[in-house]
């Protein structure tokens, strides 16, 4: 039964991250936050009508409310009286507040409690089962698998349209693509997927499932097809790692998976080729190379004489530790040689200095000193 929990988690992560790629590219990550909260209003209203927490009308109503949320946000934003982020905050908090009031007032005795709605609990998924071709499987796994297939079919069918409208919506409009249709179709699928993911990860953590794998992939690649495949891979990786970590430490499965997604993102953020650590290392290396090149150029300008340690340190205001680090490197690479306590260029150092000055178009040292 526990392996079924893992399957539900993986399918949930894949279904959400697939659409999350296009949300990230369109700069609509926070719209996902709004949708994941306001669809609760559609669930509540449909439940009051059907009195069935498993009714398909809940998904339909929630999807309609999700699309309505996007429409209201855009309607408010287009007035240019307030910015889009303010419109998102205003609309989703208002609709979500109505849903919370209705749940707490009229649905406190059913499985529509606030803890499950907000946080989700994927370990309960295997207890609600359905018979499919004589095989008993979790209902959540069945629903999310269908939604995953629908999302895949949508992306494959409208791949070109999604790509153009995500990267250049103005060109897409001029070229005759139905920008509005693609936009609202995507938002509808986001709403449906978020509703189905409610039981597994709740309305708060579902935002992480939509956005985190896509953002992590975005840091590594720029080609859309590769980004999609990488986002799905991160979704599976986060799910498997989060699942087994939660079992080992007896933690919330969805919460642990979201935390693993954060760790994965931070690792990529810090250590990718353009990440903070890589940039810091590169800047440090460039600074060292520049300082060593300046020492060589100084010695080259003083080619008729050798310089002492004190003269070089005084010229560049170097500490003994930094001086020794630079000089050891230059000696080891045979750019300079030491006679008694003085330093001067070797022939290799002269050639390297000449090459460096031409490459970076540096002036003569006497121009500055």
C-alpha positions in Angstrom: 0.0 0.0 0.0 2.8 2.4 0.8 4.3 2.0 -2.7 0.9 3.3 -4.0 1.5 6.5 -2.0 4.8 6.9 -3.9 3.1 6.4 -7.3 0.4 9.0 -6.4 3.1 11.4 -5.4 5.1 10.9 -8.6 2.1 11.3 -10.8 1.0 14.4 -8.9 4.5 15.9 -9.3 4.7 15.1 -13.0 1.2 16.4 -13.8 1.8 19.7 -12.0 5.4 20.3 -13.1 4.6 19.8 -16.8 2.2 22.8 -16.7 4.5 24.6 -14.3 7.1 24.9 -17.1 4.8 27.2 -19.1 3.7 29.1 -16.0 7.3 29.9 -15.2 8.1 31.0 -18.7 5.0 33.2 -18.7 5.9 34.8 -15.4 2.7 33.4 -13.9 4.0 31.5 -10.9 2.0 33.6 -8.4 -1.2 33.2 -10.5 -0.8 29.5 -9.6 -0.9 30.5 -5.9 -4.1 32.4 -6.5 -5.7 29.5 -8.5 -4.7 26.9 -5.9 -6.5 28.8 -3.2 -9.6 30.1 -5.0 -10.6 26.7 -6.5 -11.5 25.8 -2.9 -14.6 28.1 -3.4 -15.7 26.0 -6.4 -15.2 22.8 -4.4 -17.3 24.2 -1.6 -20.1 25.5 -3.8 -20.3 22.2 -5.8 -20.3 20.2 -2.6 -23.3 22.2 -1.2 -25.2 21.3 -4.4 -24.2 17.6 -4.7 -23.4 16.7 -1.1 -20.8 14.3 -2.5 -17.2 15.0 -1.8 -16.2 12.7 -4.7 -18.5 14.1 -7.3 -16.9 15.1 -10.6 -18.9 18.3 -10.4 -16.4 19.5 -7.8 -13.6 19.4 -10.3 -15.7 21.1 -12.9 -16.8 23.9 -10.5 -13.3 24.3 -9.1 -11.9 24.6 -12.7 -14.5 27.3 -13.5 -13.6 29.3 -10.4 -9.9 28.9 -11.3 -10.5 30.3 -14.8 -12.7 33.0 -13.3 -9.9 34.0 -11.0 -7.5 34.5 -13.9 -10.1 36.5 -15.8 -10.8 38.8 -12.8 -7.1 39.3 -12.1 -6.5 40.3 -15.8 -9.6 42.5 -15.8 -8.4 44.3 -12.7 -4.8 44.6 -14.0 -5.9 46.0 -17.4 -7.5 49.0 -15.7 -3.8 50.0 -14.9 -5.0 51.4 -11.6 -3.1 48.7 -9.7 -0.3 46.3 -10.6 -0.8 42.7 -11.4 0.8 41.4 -8.2 -1.6 43.6 -6.1 -4.5 42.4 -8.2 -3.5 38.8 -7.5 -3.2 39.4 -3.8 -6.6 41.1 -3.7 -8.6 38.7 -5.8 -7.3 35.4 -4.4 -7.5 36.4 -0.7 -11.0 37.7 -1.2 -12.3 34.5 -2.9 -10.3 32.2 -0.6 -11.7 34.0 2.5 -15.2 33.3 1.2 -14.4 29.6 0.8 -12.8 29.4 4.3 -15.9 31.0 5.8 -18.2 28.5 4.1 -16.1 25.5 5.0 -15.7 26.5 8.7 -19.4 27.4 9.0 -21.2 24.7 7.0 -18.8 21.9 6.2 -17.1 21.3 9.5 -18.4 17.7 9.9 -17.3 16.4 6.5 -14.0 15.6 4.9 -13.6 19.2 3.7 -11.7 20.2 6.8 -9.2 23.0 6.6 -6.1 21.0 7.6 -6.5 18.6 4.7 -7.4 21.3 2.3 -4.4 23.5 3.2 -1.7 20.9 3.9 -3.0 17.7 2.1 -2.1 14.1 3.2 -1.0 11.8 0.4 -0.8 8.8 2.8 -4.6 8.7 2.9 -4.8 8.3 -0.9 -4.8 4.4 -0.9 -7.9 4.2 1.4 -10.2 5.7 -1.3 -10.1 3.1 -4.0 -11.7 2.4 -7.3 -12.2 -0.7 -9.4 -10.7 -0.4 -12.9 -10.9 -3.5 -15.2 -11.1 -5.6 -12.1 -8.0 -4.0 -10.5 -8.3 -2.0 -7.3 -6.2 1.2 -7.3 -6.4 4.4 -5.4 -8.9 6.9 -6.9 -6.3 9.7 -6.6 -3.9 7.7 -8.7 -6.6 7.0 -11.4 -7.7 10.7 -11.5 -4.2 12.1 -11.6 -3.0 9.6 -14.2 -5.8 10.7 -16.5 -5.0 14.3 -15.9 -1.3 13.7 -16.6 -2.2 12.1 -19.9 -4.5 15.0 -20.7 -1.7 17.5 -19.9 0.8 15.5 -22.0 -1.7 15.4 -24.9 -2.3 19.2 -24.6 1.4 20.0 -24.6 2.1 17.7 -27.6 -0.9 19.0 -29.5 -0.3 22.7 -28.9 3.5 22.6 -28.4 4.2 25.2 -31.1 1.4 27.5 -29.9 2.5 27.2 -26.3 6.1 27.9 -27.2 5.4 31.0 -29.3 2.8 32.5 -26.9 5.1 31.9 -23.9 8.2 33.5 -25.4 6.6 36.2 -27.6 2.8 36.7 -27.2 2.8 39.8 -29.3 4.3 38.0 -32.3 1.9 35.1 -31.7 -1.0 37.5 -31.9 0.3 39.1 -35.1 0.9 35.7 -36.6 -2.7 34.7 -36.1 -2.4 32.3 -33.1 -5.3 32.2 -30.7 -3.4 33.6 -27.7 -6.6 33.8 -25.5 -7.6 30.2 -26.3 -4.1 28.8 -25.4 -4.0 31.0 -22.3 -7.4 30.0 -20.9 -6.9 26.3 -21.9 -3.7 26.3 -19.9 -5.3 28.0 -16.9 -8.2 25.5 -17.1 -5.8 22.5 -17.0 -3.9 24.2 -14.1 -7.1 24.5 -12.2 -8.1 20.9 -12.9 -4.7 19.6 -11.9 -4.7 21.7 -8.7 -8.1 20.3 -7.7 -7.0 16.7 -8.3 -3.8 17.4 -6.3 -5.7 18.7 -3.3 -5.9 15.4 -1.4 -2.3 14.6 -2.1 -0.5 17.9 -1.3 -3.1 20.5 -0.3 -3.6 24.0 -1.7 -0.5 25.5 -0.3 2.2 22.9 -1.2 0.7 22.4 -4.7 2.3 25.7 -5.6 5.7 24.1 -4.9 4.9 21.1 -7.1 3.9 23.4 -10.0 6.8 25.8 -9.8 9.9 24.2 -8.1 10.9 21.6 -10.7 10.3 24.0 -13.5 12.4 26.8 -11.9 15.2 24.3 -11.2 15.2 23.2 -14.9 15.0 26.8 -16.0 18.3 27.5 -14.3 20.1 24.8 -16.3 18.7 25.0 -19.8 16.9 27.4 -22.2 15.5 25.0 -24.9 11.9 24.3 -24.1 11.9 20.6 -24.9 14.9 20.0 -22.7 13.4 22.1 -20.0 10.2 20.1 -20.0 12.1 16.8 -19.7 14.4 18.1 -17.0 11.5 19.5 -15.0 9.7 16.1 -15.1 13.0 14.4 -14.0 13.3 16.8 -11.1 9.7 16.1 -10.2 10.3 12.4 -10.0 13.6 12.9 -8.1 12.0 15.1 -5.6 9.1 12.8 -5.1 11.2 9.7 -4.5 13.7 11.4 -2.2 10.9 13.2 -0.3 8.9 10.0 0.1 11.8 7.9 1.6 13.1 10.8 3.7 9.6 11.3 5.2 9.3 7.6 6.0 12.7 7.5 7.6 12.1 10.6 9.8 8.3 10.1 10.2 7.4 13.4 8.5 4.7 14.7 6.2 5.2 13.2 2.8 4.1 16.2 0.8 5.9 18.7 3.1 9.1 16.7 2.9 8.9 16.5 -0.9 8.5 20.2 -1.1 11.5 20.7 1.2 13.6 18.3 -1.0 12.5 20.4 -4.0 13.8 23.5 -2.2 17.1 21.8 -1.5 17.4 20.6 -5.2 16.7 24.2 -6.4 19.2 25.7 -4.0 21.9 23.2 -5.1 21.3 24.1 -8.8 21.0 27.8 -7.9 24.4 27.8 -6.1 26.4 25.5 -8.2 25.2 25.7 -11.8 27.5 27.4 -14.4 25.9 30.8 -13.7 25.1 30.2 -10.1 26.3 32.2 -7.1 29.1 29.9 -6.1 30.3 29.5 -9.6 30.2 33.2 -10.2 32.1 33.8 -6.9 34.8 31.3 -7.8 35.1 32.7 -11.3 35.4 36.3 -10.0 38.0 35.2 -7.5 40.0 33.4 -10.2 39.8 36.4 -12.5 41.0 38.7 -9.7 43.9 36.5 -9.1 44.8 36.3 -12.8 44.5 40.1 -13.0 46.8 40.6 -10.0 49.4 38.2 -11.4 49.2 39.8 -14.8 49.8 43.2 -13.2 52.9 41.9 -11.4 54.3 40.5 -14.7 53.6 43.8 -16.5 55.4 45.7 -13.7 58.4 43.5 -14.0 58.2 43.8 -17.8 58.3 47.6 -17.5 61.3 47.3 -15.2 63.0 44.8 -17.5 66.3 46.5 -17.1 66.3 45.8 -13.4 64.9 43.3 -10.9 62.4 44.2 -8.1 62.4 43.1 -4.5 59.5 41.7 -2.6 59.0 45.0 -0.7 58.9 47.0 -3.9 56.3 44.7 -5.5 54.2 44.6 -2.3 54.3 48.4 -2.0 53.4 49.0 -5.6 50.2 46.9 -5.4 49.6 47.2 -1.7 49.8 43.4 -1.2 49.9 41.6 2.1 52.7 39.1 2.6 50.3 36.2 2.3 48.8 37.4 -1.0 52.3 38.2 -2.3 53.6 34.7 -1.6 50.5 33.2 -3.2 50.9 35.1 -6.4 54.7 34.8 -6.5 54.6 31.0 -5.9 52.2 30.6 -8.8 54.4 32.7 -11.1 57.6 30.9 -10.1 56.0 27.5 -10.5 54.8 28.3 -14.0 58.3 29.8 -14.8 57.0 33.3 -15.6 59.5 34.8 -13.3 62.8 33.8 -11.6 64.4 34.7 -8.4 68.0 35.9 -7.9 68.9 36.4 -4.3 65.9 38.4 -3.0 65.0 40.0 -6.4 62.5 38.9 -9.0 62.6 39.4 -12.8 60.8 38.0 -15.9 61.8 34.9 -17.7 61.5 34.8 -21.5 58.3 32.9 -21.1 57.0 35.7 -18.8 57.9 38.3 -21.4 55.9 36.4 -24.1 53.0 35.9 -21.8 52.9 39.6 -20.8 53.0 40.6 -24.4 50.1 38.2 -25.2 48.1 39.4 -22.3 48.5 43.1 -23.2 47.3 42.4 -26.8 44.5 40.2 -25.8 43.0 42.6 -23.3 44.2 45.8 -25.1 46.0 47.0 -21.9 48.1 50.2 -21.9 51.7 50.4 -20.8 52.2 50.5 -17.1 53.7 54.0 -17.3 50.4 55.3 -18.5 49.0 54.7 -15.0 52.0 54.8 -12.6 
